[in-house]
């Protein structure tokens, strides 16, 4: 038999920043479809289009992560 204190259901709330889900939509859905269509049309191969659909967004994510790290390390001018 459960006590009254044990009946409290606890749950976690995860806060996802807006830039994370915007990045997901841009890279995975739009970028993936663009890579798929571009590679399918140029190579006339469905398998190559699917591979580009998988690899393209991963490449975009890698490039954006490297760009974010690079912009953090830019030296700032001294205050005047």
N, C-alpha and C positions, 0 to 999 in steps of 0.2 A: 504494500500500500504506500502510495506516495504522499509525502507531507505537503503542506500548503506551499512551503518555500520552493520545493522542487518542481512545482507546476509552472513556475515562471519560465516561459519560453524566451530564450535569448537568441538574438540574431545579430549578424554583423552587417554593417553598411559599408560598402566600398564606394569611394568617390573617384570617379574617372574624370580627369580634366578634359575639357572640350577639345583641346588640340590633339589628344590621343585618338578620340573617335573620328575626328575630322581627318586625321592622318590615315586612319584605317580605311575610311571610305575612299579617300583620294588614291592611296597606293593599291590596296587590294582590289577594289571593285573597278574603279575607273582606269587605273594604270594597268591592272591585269587584263582587262578587256582590250585596252589599246595595244598592249604587247601581243596579245593573242591574234587580234585582227591583222595587225601589221605583219607579223611573221607568217601567218597563214596565207595572206595574199602574196607576199614576196616569194615564199618558198613552195607554195602550192602543196603544203603538207599539214595535215591535221595534227599529227604527232608533234611536229616542230612548233606549231601554234600552242599546243597544250604545254609543252616544255617552257616556252616563252612566257606563258601565263603564270607558271609557277616561279620561274627564275627572275622575271622582270621586277615584280614587287619586292622581292628580297634584295635585289640590287639597289632599288630606289631607297629602301630602308637603310641599307648599309651606307649609301652615299649621304643621306640626310644625317645619320648619326655622326659620321665623320665631319660633316659640315658644322654641326652643332658643337663638337669638341674643338674644332678649329676656331670658331668665332669666340669661344670662351678664352682662348689663349692669345688673343690679339692684344698687343701692348696698347695701353691707353696713354694719351698725352698727359703730361703733368698739369695739375690745376694751376691756373694763372692767378 
